[in-house]
């Protein structure tokens, strides 16, 4: 991961390449007018398996990709090798796989995408976002959210969260724009010292050149984040669409349709416009710190 730890510029590269490969295979199939059912038959798989491959949700077998390329009429050696090279890169295990014992499968995809993003924009209302949490605050959040977890499981989840944070200080750190609802700062996790430490950490991290932190105050009233927390991810690869990540209790949604992404992008832009700027946000945080 470079000097900062396990996270590197390619930390989430395998996930991104899986999505890129899937989208290229989908375009090839559609350009030939071949159905998912017919494509599935050619590799001894179901229509739903083709759908998951094209969405980048599952790993690829080189033999399957070779058969699909043949079906789609891709005979040029250089083009075939380029796509097969993506297979090898897409199947590379990310650092987060070592946390598979405590990391749900549906969240592994997000960790990979987060690590590969060049721009991360988030709105959070329930608690401070994971990339901004102190160790003590993260421990309180995980313990509250998983009352049946063992101390070891809690420690592992906290360690994973802290590992993710290293991307923000790596040589290839993404630009990170965070909007926190004031509710996230007033809802206590842990004791008074934990909350004070978290507020102090937010003031400190907000001064990093790649971080823009804003707080949506209660005094503003209704705002553009009425649908709840969401994350927008942008990648350096020009042929990969922005993705909206919506986390649920037992799964997650990944939206990449232009219209849907556009609506969330506009919501984020309105939130940023309506929030106090970074300097006034730090003043707000200092005020909360005095009250804690």
N, C-alpha and C positions, 0 to 999 in steps of 0.2 A: 503493500500500500503506500510506499513512499515514506517520507519522513514523518508523516502524521499518523501512521499506523497501518491498518489493514486496508483502508479505503484508497483506491487509485482511480485514475481517470476512467479505467475500464471496469470499475467495480460492478456496475450494472450493465456492462457491455453485452454480456451474453443474453440478457433479457431483451435488450433493444434489438440485437441481431436476430433473435427469434421472431420478434414482431416484424422486422423488416423482411425477413425471408418469407414469413407467412403472407404478408401483403403482396410481395412479388409473385408468389405462387398463385394467389387469388387473381391478380391481374392477368397472368398468363392463362389461367383456366377460363376466365370470363372472355378474354379476347378470342379464344378458340370456340366459344359457345358450348363448353363442356359442363355438364351438371356436376354438383358435388357427389351425387350418387354414382355417376359414371367414374369420377375420379377415385372415389372410395373403392369401387370394384377393382380398379386397376392395381391397387396396393393391398387388396384383401382386407379392407377396412370399411367402416360404416360412414354414412353421410355426415354424421355428427363428429366423427373423428377428423374428417376433412375440415369441418367448420372450426374445430379447436386448433388444428394445425394452422389454418389461415389467420386465426386471431392471435397466434403466438402463445397459446395457453399450455401447450405440451411440447416435449422435446421431439426432435426430428431424428429419423433413421436415414442414413445416407442412401440405403437401398431404396427406400420409399421415395425420396426426393429424385433419385435417378429415374425411377419408373414414371413419376409424374412429369418430369421434364421431357421424357420420351413421348408420353401421351400428348403433351402440349406442343410437340413439334420443335423443341429446342435441341438442335443438333450441333450447333457451333461449339467446338471444344472449349474455347475461352469462356464463353458465356456459362456453359455447364460448370466449369471448374470454379468460376467466380461464385456461383450459387452454392456449390458443394463446399466451398471454403467457408461460407456463412454457416453451414451445418456444423462444421467442426467448432467454430467460434461460439455458435449459439448453444452448444451442449456443454460448454465449459462451466464448471461449478463456481458459483460466487462465494465470497467469504462467508456470507450469511448462512450457507448450507450447514456450517458447523453448529448452528443454533437450531437445527431442525427438530430437536427434542422439545423445544418450547415455542417454535415459530409455526403458526398455521400455514398450510400450503398456499392458501389464498393470499396471505400477506407476503410471502416470499417474492411474488411477482412485483409487489409494490416496492419492497426494499431494493430490488434490482433496478427498477425504473428511477427511484429516487436517487440512487447512487450514480446514475448515468445522466441525469438532467443537468442542463446548463442554467435553467431558470425554474425556481420552485416558488409558487405563490399559494399561500394558504389562508383560510379563514377558520378560526377555531372559537368555539363558544363554551364548551364544557370544562376544559382545562387548558393549561399552557401546552402548546404543541410539543411533541416528543423531541424535536431537534433543538428545543430551547429549554428543556427541563434540566434542573440540577439532579445530581444522583439521589439526594435525599427526597426531593419532590417526586422523582420518578418511582422511587421505592414505595412512597405513600400511595401514588396513583395505581401502581400494579397491585399492591396489597389490597386496596379497596376494591378494585375491579375483579380480583380473583381470590375471593375469601377462602376457597378450598385449596389453594396452592401451598406447596411446601416452601420453607425458607429458601431451599436450593433453587426451586423453580423461579421464585421471585427474583433472586439474585441473578439468574441467567437472563431473564427478560430485561432487567435493568442494565446488565452488561451489554446486551444487544442494542438497547437504546443509546447508550453512551458510545458504542462503536459507530452507529449511524451518524452521530454528531461530528465525528472526526472529518467528515466530508466538507464541513463548513470552513475548516481551517487548512484544508489540503492545498497543494499547489494549483490544482484545477477546481477550486471551490466554486460551486454554483452561486448565482445571484439568488438571494433568498428574501422574498417579500412576505411578511407575516402581518396579518390583521387579527388581533385578539379582541374578543368582546370583553368588556369590563367584567362580565360575570365570571370569566375564566380566572380573573385575578382576585376576585373577592370570595370565590368558593374555596374554603380551606381544605387542603390536603396536607396531612401531617400537623405538627404543632406550630406554634407561633414562630419559632426559630426557622423551621423549614420554609414557611411562607416568606419570611424576611429574606432568607437566603435566595429564594427564587426571584423575588423582586429585584434584589441587588444584582443578580446574574443577568436579568433582562436589561437592566440599565447598562451593564457592561457590554453584553453581546450586541446591543443595538448600535454601538459605536464602531463595529467592524465595517470596513468599507463595502463588503459584499452583502450586508444585512440591512434591510429597511424594516423597522418594527413600528407598527401603529396600533393604537388602542381605540376601539369604538366605544365611546362613553355612554353610560345610561342616559345622560342628559340629551343626547341626540334624538332619542325616541326610535321609531321604526326606521329600518334601513334595508339595504339591498341584500343582506345576509339572512333574510327571513327563512330560507329553505334549510338552513343549518350548515354545519361544517363541510368544507370541501377543499380539495387540493388541485391545483393546475400545474402540470409538468410540461416543460418545453425541452427539446433535445437539440444538440448541435447538428445532428443529421438532418439535412434539408428535406429529405423525402419521408420523414417520420412526423406524423401529425401530433399536435399538442394533445394531451390526454387529461381528462378530468377523473379524479379518483374520489369515490364516495364510499366511505367505510361504514359497514353495518355491523350488527352484533356478531354474526357468524359467517360473514362473507363480505365481499366488496364489489362495487360496480366500476368498470372502466369505460368511460365514454370518449369516443374519438370522432363522432360525426361532427362535421363542421358547424352545423346549426346549433347543436347542443353545446359544443365547446364555446361557441360564440356567446351564448347566453351567460355562461359562467364567467367568461372573460369580461363581459360588460358588467356583471354583478361585482366582480373584483375591482374593476376600475372605479365604479361608483363608491364602493367601500373606501378605497384609497383616497378618493376625492373628498369624501365626507368626513373622514377621520382627521383628528389633529395631526399635524406633520410630525416628523421624527423628533424635533426638539421639544415640541409641546407634549408629545407622548412621554418623553423622559421626565418632564415636569410632572405629568400625571402620575407616573410611576413613583417619583420621589414623594409625592403627596400621599399615595397609598402606603409607602414605606413608613412615613411618619405616623400614620394611623395604626400601623400593625403592632 
